[in-house]
Amino acid sequence: MNRDPQSWARLGHALRAAREARGLTQADLGALADVSSRSVQDVEAGTVPKKRMPYTLSRVAAALGWPEGAVDAVLDGAAPPGEGWRDAPVEQAQIDAEQLAGIMTNAMVRATEHATAAEIRAATAIALDELRKQGVIRETNGVQPSTNQANS
């Protein structure tokens, strides 16, 4: 059993986020999982168990719709199960700032009806600057890397 405190804290946070996303209180989730609300509080606290995996943990996860094995996967570093977007590790991202700007601009065009092209470009530039600050995309000196293998 994984005894890493950060892994357990991440699991507790993920369980709480899943509960809150469903609009449930701890008491509601306890009733769905057939455990006490104190048990829900304990698993959300992310405290490393002293001896073995609490049996209530699998009940809470199942009541939230998590598949079997998801708790262990999250403890081992996987993203929690859920609907919607999932985070991709930065090292797996295969996109440069120019491609990202194009994707974001196209998305903004589809999402807005009355914005001008200049407003959309400005919003894209702001978003790209923030992504650079966060380390999601690399800073550049304005020169794009060559895609020509002969120049490599």
N, C-alpha and C positions, 0 to 999 in steps of 0.2 A: 504494500500500500504506500502510495506517495505521501510523504510527510513534510513536504516543502510548504512553509507557511504562506508564501506568495501564491502558490498554486491553489491552496484552499481559500485564500482571500479572493482570488479571481473567480473561483467557483461560487462562493457566497454572493459576490457581486452579480454574477450572471444569473443566478437563481432569483435574486431580488429583482433584477431588471425584467426578467421574464414574467414574474408575478405582477409587477407594476404595469407592464405592457398589456396585461390581460385585465387590468382594473380590479385586481383582487387584493383584499386585505390579508394579513397573515392568518387571521382566524378563518377567512374564506378558504384559503389554500389548505389550511390544516383540516378543515371539514372535507374538502375534496380528496385529500390524501389519506384520510382516516388516521391523522396524527394530531397531536396537540399543537396549539399555536406556539407554545414554547419550543417544540421541536422545529417548527419553521424558523423561529427566531435563531435557534442554534445553528441551523445549516446556513442561514443567510449571514451569520456572524463570521463564517469562514474560519472558525477555530479548528486546528488540527486535532482529530480524535486521539484519545490517549492510547487505545489498544487496537480497535478494529473499526471498519467502516460502519457508521450508524445505519441500522436497518431502515430508519425513517427517511434517510437521504434518497434512496431509490423510490420510495413512495411519493415524496415531494416532487422529484424530477418527473416521474411518470404522470403525476397530476397536472404538470405543466406541459405535457405533451412531448417531453424529451424521449428519444428512443433508448432502448436498452444499450448500455455501454457508453452513453454520452457523458455521464459523470466522470468515468475514468478517462475518457478522451479529453475533457476539459482540464482535468487535473494534470494530464500529460502535455498540456499546452495547446490543444486544438481550440478552435472557435466554438462557442456554445451553439447548439442548434437553435434555429429560429427562422422566422419569416423575413423576407426582405433582403437588404444588402448585407454582405459579409465583408469583413476587412481582409484585404490581401496583403501578405507580408511585402514590404517595400522591395526586398531583394528579388522578388519574383516579378515585379512590375517591369514590363518591357515597353515602356512608352516614354517619349521625350516630351519636353515642354511644348514644342510646336504641335505635336499630335494631340496633346492634352488640351491645348488652346482651341484646336479645331473641334474636338469633341464637346468641350464646354460651350463654345459659341453655338454650335448646332443645337445643343440641348436648350440653350437660352432662347434661340429663335423659335423653337417649337413650343416653349413654355410661355412666351410673351407675345402679345398681339400688337402692342403699340410702341415698343421700344425701337429706337433707331439703331442702325448698325454701329454708330459711334458709341452709343450708350452700352451696347452689348460688348463691344471690344474693351471699353473701359472696365466694365464689371469683370470680364475675363482676366484682364491684366491685374486687377486687385486680387482675384482668387489665386492666380499663378504666383504672385508675390507672397501671399500667405503660405501657399504650399512649399515655396522655396524656404521660407522662414522655418517651417515645420520639418524640413529635411525630406519631404516626400519626393521632390524633384531637385536636381542639382542646379547650382548656380552656373551660369554660363557667361562667357565674355562676349556673347553675341555671335560667335562663330559656331556654326553647327558642325558636328563631327561628320567626316566624310563617309559615305556609304559605298564608295568605290573601293573595291578590294585591292586594286593596284596601288592606291595611295596609302594603304595601311602599312 
